[in-house]
Structures are given as structure tokens and as C-alpha cells.
């Protein structure tokens, strides 16, 4: 097959791993920097250009690895490939939904997937009431489009929470407030979904000075076998968002597992190291099982 990896660079570890596994499997694979792509609409079939090169009919499948800062443009490029009948491991709509934490949580709540108590607003005049809705401090304050643990703040007192929230509102920054799950002890679970299967899972534990259990923030990780309910949540979260490949983050609360967020371009370095599972190979096999045969 002819496969395009939509990513900005081969220096990105996860991108490089997917390219390696595609080549090992005998596929033609090419890095396509979606930030340098253009789409021409008008007469005839829409055309996709990488710089001056027309790549409209060059690929059987794409694997999107879209960065946070270029979500809208990247998703638009993915959408055009989809409309040109190219298989994608993640739907463009799924990418934009997953990138917005509120939209993800709204969908999960509607579908009955358990989530932490969450409040979002843009009203700077009732911050104290918003905090009360979550039972008071401590509360978690998150940027709606943060990633890798960035833009996640623990406010331990009402005074600090009000100050931080007020600052974000004045900066016209979209945030959400979430209950602090103290019993999680700074741990969360990352489950990787490929196709309709759980292929790898790990538990991440934060360092003593940081409540955020994210590998990019220095968390430790060990392989685990998630419970049946945790697998059910992860599989359905990916399904409801339309993602063939996803990293689903959960926390274990007193009421059971709750979904924290879904990542449409999950990193592979931490999960492959912690579990010894070749996640990149699973992604290529998913493409093989769903994409059309190579035209070459």
C-alpha cells in the first residue's frame, strides 16, 4: 500500500516509529507535512498540494498526527483526503472533537460514559458559584485545548482558584473546571485503542511534586491490564468520537473509572517502553485491514 503519515517531522518519535513499521511491512510510506499542504477547490475534483506537488491521488491511506497548534488546518487536510476516498486512521471530525476537551466530555456525558464533575463558563461574575458547583476547592482548572499535561492547574484554595479563573477569563481563554479526584493519588490510566481493540495499557504515576501523571511531565509508568469496565469506556470513547487510533485517559475514583480525555494522536514512546508492545505495528496492521490495496 501507499501510506502517507501526516506529521511535521520524522524527528517526532511516534511518527518515526510508524514509518519504520510501515517500511518493515513492505509498504511505500511518505511523510506529508500537513502544515505545508494546500487544497484547491473549484472546477473538477478538489486537489491537494504539498508545496507545488499534487498529491491528490498518490496514497491509499493516511495516518494523521496533527499538532495542537494547527488542528483546524490539519483536520481540513484530513477531511479532503477523506472526501477523495482515502482511508484515514482518524476521522477529521474525531480529531477536532478530541482536541476540544469540553466537546469530548459533552459527547461522553450524552452517551452515558462516566466523567468527573465538570463546569465550564465564561462568566467572570459568578466564579465563586462555579467553584461551589464542584463542592469547593481543591479544583482542577484546564485549558480546553491543552495537551501533554500543559494548561492543567490544581487550585488548592478558593482564593487561588478565583484568582486563576479570573485571570483566564480576562485573557479570553477557554477553560473548564473539574473536581479534584484525590483518591487517584496522582495516577491515571492510558489505554491505546487501535481499530476496535485495546492493544496496550499503562498506569502513570506523577512525581511527588506534581499531580499531573503525564509522561511528558516526568511520570513513571507500568503496564497494567485494565478492568472490563475500563476497557468498555475506552473502546466506546474512541468509537463515539470516530477515532480508529486513540489514547484514552482514565482515573480511578471512589465511584469507579472516569474518563478524563481522549487523544487523537497518542504518543508511542512511553506506552511502548512501559508495555513492550509494538503499538506502531498494530497501527499499520489496522491500515492494512481497512485501506484499499496498493495501486503500485
N, C-alpha and C positions, 0 to 999 in steps of 0.2 A: 504493500500500500504506500501511497504518498501522503505523508503526515506533516502538518505544519504545527510547530509549537509557538503560540503567540506569547512572546515574552520579550523583555527589553535587552537581555544579555545572556550569553552562555556562562557568564561568571556567577549567575544565580544558581546556587547548589541544586535546588529542586528541578530547575529547567535542564541543567546538565545531566542529571540522573535520568530524566525521562528520555532525553535524546540518546543517551547511552543504551538504554534498554530497547528503544526502537531500532537502533542500528544493530544490536545483537540479534534481534528477531528478523533481520534481513529487510527492513523497510527503508525506503527513501525518506529521510527526515530533514526538515529545514527550519531554522529559526526565522520567524517573521516578527519584526519589531512593530507591534500594532500602533505605537506612537508615531511611526513614520508612514502609516498606511493612509490612503485617501480612497474615497468612494465617489465614482462618477455616476450620476443619475440622469435620466433623460430618455432619448430615443434608444430603443433596443434594450438588451439585457444590462442591468447595472454592472459596472466594472469596478474591481478592487485593484488598487495600485500600491506597490511598495516602492516608494520613490517614483521612478519612471517606468518600473517593470510591472506589466499587467500579470497579476497572479490569480485572476478570477477563476480559471479552470485548471489550476495546477495541482490541487490537492483533493484527496478523498475524505480526509478528516482533519480536524483541528483540535488541539488541546490548549484551551485558553489559560494563561497565567497572567491575569490582569492586575496591575498595581492599583493601590488605593487612589492615588492622585489623578489617575486617568480612567476612572471607572466608566464614565459616560461614553467617552470616545471608544474605549476598548470594547464595551458592550455593544456599541453601534457597529463596530467592525465584525464582531462575532455574529450579530444579527444578520448582517449582509451575507456572510458565508452561509448561515442557516437558510436564508431566503434563496440562495443559489444551490440549495440541496446538498450542502457539505455537512457531514456528520460532525457534531461537537460534543465533547465530553461534559459540557455545561451549557445550558440554555442561557441566552443573553439576559432574559428576564430574571432567571435564577441568580445570575451574577449581581445584578443591580439590587435585587431584593435582599440577598445575603449581606451585601455591603452596608445596608442600612439596618441598624440593629432594631429600631422601632418597627419597621416594616416586617422584619423577620418575626419579632415577638407578637405582632398583631396576627400574623398568619397562624403561628403556633397556638395562640390563645383560642382563635376561632376553631381550630382543628382539635382542640382538647389536649394538646401537648403541655405538660406541666412546666411552668416558668416561674422565676422568682417574682414577688410582688414588685410592680414597676409603675412609675409615674412619669409622664412627660408633659411638658407645658412650656409656654413662652411668656407666662405672666409673671413679671417681677414683683407684683404687689401682694402675692399670697404664698411666698416661699415657705413661711412657717407652716402653713396649712398643708402644703405639698409634703413636707417632711413628716407631719403628723399622720398623713395617709399611709406612710410606711411604718408607723409605730414609733417614730422618733429616731434619733441617732443611736448608733452609727449608721450611715447610709453610704452607698456606693454611687458616685457620680461618674457618668461615662459620656464621652463624645459619641454621637450617633454613628460616626463613621471612623472610629479609631481602630487600630489593628496592632497585633503583636504586643498587647498589654499597654500600649501608649494611649493616653487620654482616659485612663481609669484611675480615679482618685477615691480614697477612703476618707470620709469626713467623720471624725470620731465625736464631735460635739455639735450641738445646734448652732453655736456661734460660727464655727468654721464652715459648717455646711451652708449656712446662709450667705457667708462671705464669698465662698467659691461659686455657688449657684448664681448669686447676683452678678458676679464678675463675668461669668459666661453669658448671661442674658444681655448684659450691657455690650458685650462683644458680638452680639447677634450670632452666637454659636449654638448649634443644635445639640442638646444634651438629653439624657434620661437619668432618672433617679431609680435606684434599685435597693431592695432590702439587703442588708449585710448578713450573709449566712455564716455565722460564727462557728457553727459546728463542723463546717467543711475544713477548718483548720488550715486554710491557705492551700488546699488541694483541689484539683479538678481532674476531669477525665477527658481525654481527647480520643474520639473514635473516628477512624477513617472509613468512609463508605466509598466503594467503587462498584458501579453498577447497582445491583440490589443486594450487595453483600457487605458485611463487616469484615474487613481484611486485616485490620491492626488496631490495637487499643493500648493506651498507656495512662498511668496516673502521674500527674505532675504535682510536685510539692514545692512551694515557694521557699525562698531563703528566709531566715529568721527575721530579717529586717524589711521584708516586702511581702504583702498579702497576695500579690498577683502571681499566680502559678503559670507563668508563660516561659517557654524555653528561651526566648529572646531576652528575657529579664533574668536569666541565670537559674531557672528552676531545675530541680532534679526530676528524673523520670524513670519509671519502671513499667515493664509490660504487665498487663492485667487481662483477665477475662471478664468483660462486662456482664452484668446480670441480664436476664431475659428482658426485663423492663427497660434497662438502659439501651440494649440493642434495638428494641422496638421504637424507642424515642428517636434514636439516631437514624434508623432506616427511614422512618416516616418524615423526619425533618428534611432529609435530603430529597425525598420524594415530593413533598409539598412545595419545595422551592424549585424543583425541576433541575436538580444537580446530579449528574452522573458520577461525579467525583466531589467529595466534600469532607471537611473536617468538622465534626460536631463536638462541641464542648458542653459538658455537663458538670453539675455539682451534686454532691450527696447531702441532702438536707434531712431534717428530722421527719419530714413528710415524704421522703423518697427522693429519687433523682429529679433534678430540674434542668431544663435546657438554658444555657447561658447565651450561646451564639453559634452561628454556622459560618464556616469559612469556605468560600468557593474555590480558593487556590491554596489549599493547606500545604504547609512546609513539609518536606520529606526527611530532612536531615535528622531531626530529633526522634521522630517515630520509627524510622528505620534503624537508628542506633539503639534505641531502647528495646525494640522488639525483635530485631534480627530478621524482620520480614521485608521482602523486596516489594515495596509498595509501587515503585515505578513500573515494575514488570506487570503488576496487576492492572495498572492504568493502560499499558499498551495492549494487554490481552483484552481489556474491555473495548478498546478501539477495534481490535481485530474481529471481535464477536459482533460488533454493531455497525461498523463502517462498511462501505462497498468495497469490492475487490479493486486492487490497483489497476490503473489504466496503462501502466508501463509494461 
